[in-house]
Structures are given as C-alpha cells and as structure tokens.
Amino acid sequence: MPVINRIAGYSEEMTAWRRHLHAHPELGFDCFDTASFVAERLKEFGVDEVHEGIARTGIVALIRGQGDGPAIGLRADMDALPIDEATGAEHASTIQGKMHACGHDGHTTMLLGAAKYLCETRNFRGTVALIFQPAEEDGGGGGVMVEEGIMDRFGIGQVYAIHNAPGFPAGLFMTGPGPVLAAVDTFHIHVKGVGGHAANPHETKDPIPCTVAIVQAINTIIPRNIYARDEVVVSVTQIHTGSAENIVPDKAYINGTVRSFDPKVQDQVEARLKEIVAGQAAAFGITAELAYDRHYPATVNDVAKSEFAAEVARDVSDQVIYQEAREMGAEDFSYMLQARPGAFMMLGQGEGPGLHQPDYDFNDEVAPIGASYFVRLVERAQPVE
C-alpha cells in the first residue's frame, strides 16, 4: 500500500494529535478548543494564511504552491456527538456525555497530516484551501461556511472530503458518481385532543387513536404513493403521550425522518404527510399539526471529479471500489458539493463497532492513508508545470 513515506513517518505524531482530539470532544458549533488546537498546528507547519471564526469556530487555511493556479478545497469536520463513551481506551473522552463516535477526530487528523506534508513540499501550483468545519452532526456547519462565502472568498474551484467506514477493510476506498448519501428531512406531528378521566372516555377527545391511525397511514406512503424504483425511507422514530393508566391524555407527539435523493420525492412525501395528518385529525374530531423540516440535501458527487478521485485513490491503495452506490445516511458536505464540483470518499478502517456507537474508536493506522490521498489529490489536480 503506497502511503507516502514522509507521511508514514508522521504516524506517531498523527496518533498523538488524534488521541488528544478524541479525549477533548466538543459539540456543534462550539468547537473552540478543537479549532485552537488545529490553528496552532497549522501555524507550526507554516501555512500561508489561517482564517478563523468562520461559522463560529470553522477554519480555512491556505497553502500556496509553485506558481499561479486554481484553488482546491479539502474538508474535514471537527465536532463530536452527545454520547457517553464506553471504549475504555486510555485516550477516552474526558468530558461526560460527549465523544468522538463518528471519527471526526480522525478526519481532522488526516487533513492535518496532509497539511504538514504540503507545507514542506509545495509540489503543486495554485492554492490548497484546508477547510475545518464545525457542526456536521447537527447544525449544518458546512452549509453555514458556504453561506458565509468561503468558496468565492478563497477562489475554491473543486472540493473533496473523506469519511471513515468501519466494517470495511482498512485502506479500502469507496466512491461513485452521482448521489452517494441521502437528503435528510424531519417531521414533527403534534396531535391535540381533550383529556380526562379514563373511566369516562366519552367526555374526552382521545388523541391516542388518532396518533395510531396517523402512524399506520404513514407506513403506507412508500408502498402506495412512491414509485417502487425511487429510493426513499420514511421512519417514525418517536411517539410520546400519556402519563398514567387512569388518564386520557390531551396531546400526543410523533417524530420521524425521511431519507431520499430526489427533491420531487421529498415534495411527494411532504404533501402526503400533510394529507394524512389533516385527514386523520378530521376523522377523529381533533386537531393535528405537521412541521416538516428539510435539513441536509443529498450528497451528490460530480461524475468527472468522482472518477478522478477514484484514480487518485488507486495511487494510494490497491483496494478501490468505484460504482454507483447510495446509502441512506446524510452529510452536510452536500452543501459544499452543491456549491462546487467534487467528490465524497469513504475510507475503510477495519472491523469494529459502527459509527455513533459508544464503543467506537477511529483506527489510527488508516490516518496516513487518508492524508496521502489528500496530498495526491492536490498534486494530480494542480501539478507543477
């Protein structure tokens, strides 16, 4: 596996960075200490510019190569998850209720490793824009950075990112053309009735039968309203109501998620949910309100850039899968791919617990592989003439 020798020599240092970040997780946009650590490393490496405070705690750092040329963006996310860690590792989270259960500590480390090498060699033309973003898990920090103008401000013409993939062989790269991750929407349904004593249900307007009917009807949307070849998931994930066995509650709450790839399908699902909620409420003589929130759009790779990314990955690894493959997970790198062509790459990290689990930990052995991929992207996209 042809990892760049110089980057392989950073392995111990990169492991130390990653484990420091793992032990000190931060959530959402509040990645202050993480951003400070990243900025300190970047300045030590000798990047040409460090721009902080974008999307509150995001960073864009610039490295200039040999001669004029375009700018290529490389992105890593920095935020953790609100989970109590159960790894038992020496470098486990020192903050109760927060842990890096998605590997963003590893993503940040891979981009730092690439940054160090690129600062030393500068074997490219134009500029590299290193994007360290907060709030991927919740808040859409990538979208906020785009809204705050990073693509135009730094002249970024194409953009790339890596996400680790536990359960796949370490060092395996996976990407494909077109949509690779789904758009994610959330629905909230508030059912309102009239509560009372359970011995006298005729004096109430019980929200529970209506709630049950709404959930049952939601489960008919995909098989009866969506074309069978359109990939979509509609899942009810929460139902809350009631407080005691002898009380008819006055309200109920339904929550769920919708995953899809086509905005027309999103429109279909939202319209059908509105009809179901209004219709069932009318049938039971109570009221119900739907709030439908569209969050991250689908993550869509540019076809040419994804082909290029796969070619670059073959420079680094003999394990590369390039094919159309859609997953129902979501990513706010989607906003950057809406703004500029590029590709999202998955990197296998071996067997072990999956993402968002309390016993998950990033595999430090794959960090030099990811860093080498980032470097090769730059050197092949913007070669020195």
C-alpha positions in Angstrom: 0.0 0.0 0.0 1.9 3.1 -1.3 1.4 5.5 1.5 3.8 8.5 1.1 6.9 7.6 3.1 7.2 11.1 4.6 3.6 10.9 5.8 4.2 7.4 7.2 6.9 9.0 9.2 4.3 11.2 10.8 2.3 8.2 12.2 3.2 8.6 15.9 2.7 12.4 15.7 -0.7 12.0 14.0 -1.8 9.4 16.5 -1.0 11.8 19.3 -3.0 14.6 17.6 -5.9 12.3 17.1 -6.0 10.9 20.6 -5.7 14.4 22.0 -8.8 15.4 20.0 -10.6 12.3 21.0 -10.0 13.0 24.7 -11.4 16.5 24.3 -14.6 16.3 22.2 -16.8 19.3 21.5 -20.3 19.6 20.0 -21.9 21.5 17.2 -20.6 25.0 16.6 -18.8 25.1 20.0 -15.5 23.6 18.7 -13.4 26.3 20.3 -10.6 24.2 21.8 -10.6 21.9 18.8 -10.2 24.9 16.4 -7.5 26.4 18.6 -5.6 23.1 18.5 -5.9 22.9 14.7 -4.9 26.5 14.2 -1.8 26.0 16.4 -0.7 23.0 14.4 -1.3 24.8 11.1 0.8 27.8 12.1 3.6 25.4 13.3 3.5 23.8 9.8 3.9 27.2 8.1 0.6 27.6 6.2 0.4 30.9 4.5 -2.9 32.1 5.9 -5.2 31.0 8.7 -8.7 32.4 8.7 -10.6 31.6 11.9 -14.1 32.2 13.2 -16.0 31.1 10.1 -19.3 29.6 11.0 -18.3 30.5 14.6 -15.4 28.0 15.0 -14.6 26.9 11.5 -11.2 27.5 9.9 -9.9 27.9 6.3 -6.1 27.8 5.9 -4.3 28.5 2.7 -1.1 26.9 1.4 0.4 28.3 -1.8 2.3 26.2 -4.2 4.7 26.9 -7.0 3.2 29.5 -9.4 -0.3 30.7 -10.2 -3.2 28.4 -10.4 -6.6 27.5 -9.1 -7.6 26.6 -5.5 -8.6 23.2 -4.4 -10.6 22.6 -1.2 -10.0 19.8 1.2 -12.5 19.4 4.0 -12.6 17.8 7.5 -15.2 18.0 10.2 -14.3 18.6 13.8 -17.4 18.1 16.0 -18.3 15.1 18.3 -21.6 13.5 19.4 -23.6 13.7 22.7 -22.8 10.1 23.7 -21.2 8.7 26.9 -18.0 6.8 25.8 -17.7 3.1 26.5 -14.3 2.2 24.8 -12.3 2.1 28.0 -9.3 3.5 26.0 -6.6 5.4 27.7 -7.4 8.3 25.4 -11.2 8.1 26.1 -13.3 11.2 26.3 -12.6 13.3 29.4 -16.0 15.0 29.1 -19.0 13.2 30.2 -21.8 13.0 27.6 -19.5 13.8 24.7 -17.4 11.6 22.5 -16.0 11.3 19.0 -18.2 8.4 18.0 -18.1 9.3 14.3 -14.4 9.6 13.7 -14.2 13.4 13.1 -11.1 13.4 15.2 -9.6 11.1 12.6 -10.8 13.2 9.7 -9.2 16.3 11.3 -6.0 14.4 11.8 -5.8 13.2 8.2 -6.2 16.7 6.9 -3.6 18.0 9.4 -1.2 15.3 8.2 -1.7 16.4 4.6 -1.3 20.0 5.6 2.1 19.3 7.2 3.4 17.5 4.1 2.0 20.1 1.6 3.7 22.9 3.6 7.0 21.0 3.4 7.0 20.1 -0.3 4.6 22.6 -2.0 4.8 20.3 -5.1 1.7 21.8 -6.7 0.6 25.1 -8.3 -2.0 27.4 -7.2 -3.5 27.1 -3.7 -4.8 24.5 -1.3 -7.7 25.6 0.9 -7.9 23.4 4.1 -11.4 23.6 5.4 -12.0 22.5 9.0 -15.7 22.8 9.8 -17.8 22.6 13.0 -21.4 21.2 13.4 -21.6 18.4 10.8 -23.6 16.2 13.1 -26.2 18.9 13.9 -26.5 22.4 12.6 -25.1 22.1 9.1 -21.8 23.8 9.7 -20.7 23.0 6.1 -23.7 24.9 4.8 -23.0 27.8 7.1 -19.4 28.1 5.8 -20.7 28.1 2.2 -23.3 30.8 3.1 -20.5 32.8 4.7 -18.8 32.8 1.3 -15.8 30.6 1.6 -16.0 29.3 -2.0 -15.8 32.7 -3.6 -13.7 34.3 -0.9 -10.9 31.8 -1.3 -11.5 31.0 -5.0 -12.2 27.3 -4.4 -12.9 25.6 -7.7 -13.3 22.0 -6.6 -13.7 20.3 -3.2 -13.1 16.9 -1.6 -13.7 15.1 1.7 -13.2 11.7 3.4 -15.3 9.8 5.8 -14.2 6.7 7.7 -16.1 3.4 7.2 -15.9 0.8 10.0 -16.7 -2.7 8.9 -14.8 -2.4 5.6 -11.2 -3.5 5.1 -8.7 -0.9 6.4 -7.4 1.1 3.4 -10.3 0.4 1.1 -11.5 3.5 -0.8 -15.1 3.7 -1.9 -16.9 6.3 -4.0 -19.1 6.6 -7.1 -20.7 9.0 -9.5 -23.8 11.0 -8.6 -25.8 10.7 -5.4 -23.9 8.8 -2.7 -25.8 9.9 0.5 -29.4 10.9 1.0 -31.2 14.1 1.8 -32.5 14.1 5.3 -35.8 15.6 6.5 -37.5 15.6 9.8 -41.2 15.7 10.6 -42.9 16.6 13.9 -46.6 16.0 14.4 -48.5 17.4 17.4 -51.9 15.8 18.0 -54.2 17.8 20.2 -57.3 16.5 21.9 -59.2 16.9 25.2 -58.0 14.8 28.2 -60.0 13.5 31.1 -60.6 10.5 33.3 -60.1 7.1 31.7 -63.3 5.9 33.3 -65.2 8.4 31.2 -63.6 8.4 27.7 -66.9 9.7 26.2 -66.2 13.0 27.8 -62.7 13.3 26.2 -61.3 13.6 22.7 -58.7 10.9 22.9 -55.5 11.7 20.8 -54.2 8.2 21.0 -56.5 6.5 18.4 -55.7 9.4 16.0 -52.0 9.0 16.7 -52.1 5.3 15.9 -54.0 5.9 12.7 -51.5 8.6 11.6 -48.6 6.2 12.1 -50.3 3.4 10.3 -51.1 5.7 7.4 -47.5 7.0 7.3 -46.4 3.4 6.7 -48.4 3.3 3.5 -46.7 6.2 1.9 -43.8 4.3 0.3 -45.7 1.2 -0.9 -48.7 3.1 -2.2 -47.6 6.6 -3.1 -44.0 6.4 -4.3 -42.7 4.7 -7.5 -41.0 1.5 -6.5 -37.7 2.4 -8.1 -37.4 5.7 -6.2 -35.2 5.2 -3.2 -36.8 6.6 -0.1 -37.1 5.8 3.6 -39.9 7.1 5.9 -39.4 6.1 9.5 -41.4 7.0 12.6 -38.9 7.1 15.4 -40.8 8.7 18.4 -44.3 8.6 19.9 -44.9 10.3 23.2 -48.2 10.5 25.0 -49.9 9.8 28.4 -48.8 9.9 32.0 -50.9 7.4 33.9 -53.2 4.4 33.4 -56.3 6.3 34.5 -55.8 9.5 32.5 -56.8 10.0 28.9 -54.1 12.4 27.7 -54.8 15.7 25.9 -52.0 15.5 23.4 -49.5 13.3 21.6 -46.3 13.8 19.6 -45.0 11.9 16.6 -41.5 12.3 15.2 -39.7 10.8 12.3 -37.2 11.0 9.5 -37.4 11.0 5.7 -34.4 10.0 3.5 -34.4 10.4 -0.2 -32.4 11.5 -3.3 -34.8 13.4 -5.5 -36.5 16.7 -4.5 -39.6 15.6 -6.3 -39.8 12.6 -3.9 -39.4 15.0 -1.0 -42.3 17.0 -2.3 -44.4 13.9 -2.6 -43.7 12.7 0.9 -44.3 16.1 2.5 -47.6 16.5 0.6 -48.8 13.1 1.6 -47.9 13.7 5.2 -50.0 16.8 5.2 -52.9 15.0 3.8 -52.6 12.1 6.3 -52.3 14.4 9.3 -55.2 16.7 8.3 -57.4 13.8 7.2 -56.9 11.6 10.4 -57.4 14.6 12.6 -60.7 15.4 10.9 -61.8 11.8 11.1 -61.3 11.7 14.9 -62.7 15.2 15.5 -59.5 16.6 17.0 -56.6 18.8 15.7 -53.1 17.9 14.5 -50.3 20.0 13.2 -47.4 19.0 11.0 -44.0 20.7 10.9 -41.8 19.3 8.0 -38.2 20.5 8.1 -35.8 19.9 5.3 -32.2 19.5 6.5 -29.2 18.3 4.6 -29.7 17.9 0.8 -28.4 14.7 -0.9 -24.7 14.4 -1.2 -24.1 14.3 -5.0 -20.6 13.6 -6.4 -19.7 15.3 -9.7 -19.2 12.4 -12.2 -15.8 13.6 -13.6 -14.5 14.5 -10.1 -15.5 11.2 -8.6 -13.7 9.4 -11.4 -10.7 11.5 -10.8 -10.9 10.8 -7.0 -11.0 7.1 -7.7 -7.9 7.3 -9.9 -6.1 9.2 -7.2 -7.1 6.6 -4.6 -5.5 3.9 -6.8 -2.2 5.7 -6.3 -2.5 5.2 -2.6 -4.3 1.8 -2.2 -4.8 -1.4 -4.2 -8.3 -1.6 -2.7 -10.6 0.9 -4.6 -14.3 0.4 -5.4 -15.8 2.8 -7.8 -19.5 2.2 -8.6 -23.0 3.7 -8.2 -23.9 3.0 -4.6 -26.4 5.0 -2.5 -26.6 5.0 1.3 -29.4 6.5 3.4 -27.0 8.3 5.7 -26.6 12.0 5.3 -23.7 14.5 5.3 -23.5 18.3 5.3 -20.6 18.1 2.8 -23.6 18.1 0.5 -23.7 21.9 0.7 -20.1 22.2 -0.5 -20.8 19.8 -3.4 -23.8 22.0 -4.3 -21.5 25.0 -4.4 -18.6 23.4 -6.3 -17.9 20.1 -8.1 -16.0 17.5 -6.1 -16.3 14.1 -4.5 -17.0 12.4 -1.2 -14.8 9.4 -0.4 -15.3 6.6 2.1 -12.2 5.0 3.7 -12.4 1.6 5.3 -11.0 1.3 8.8 -11.3 -2.4 9.5 -13.6 -4.4 11.8 -15.0 -3.0 14.9 -18.1 -1.1 16.3 -20.0 1.0 13.9 -20.4 4.8 13.8 -22.4 6.6 16.5 -21.8 3.7 18.9 -20.4 4.3 22.4 -17.6 1.7 21.9 -16.5 3.0 18.5 -12.9 4.4 18.0 -11.1 5.6 14.9 -8.4 3.3 13.6 -5.1 5.4 13.8 -3.5 3.1 11.2 -5.5 4.5 8.4 -4.8 8.1 9.1 -1.6 8.2 6.9 -3.6 6.5 4.1 -6.2 9.3 4.2 -3.5 12.0 4.4 -1.7 10.5 1.4 -4.9 10.5 -0.6 -5.5 14.2 0.2 -1.9 15.1 -0.9 -2.2 13.1 -4.2 -5.4 14.8 -5.0 -3.7 18.2 -4.8 -0.5 17.1 -6.7 -2.5 15.5 -9.5 -5.2 18.2 -9.8 -2.7 21.0 -9.8 0.6 19.7 -11.0 3.7 21.9 -11.2 4.2 22.8 -14.9 
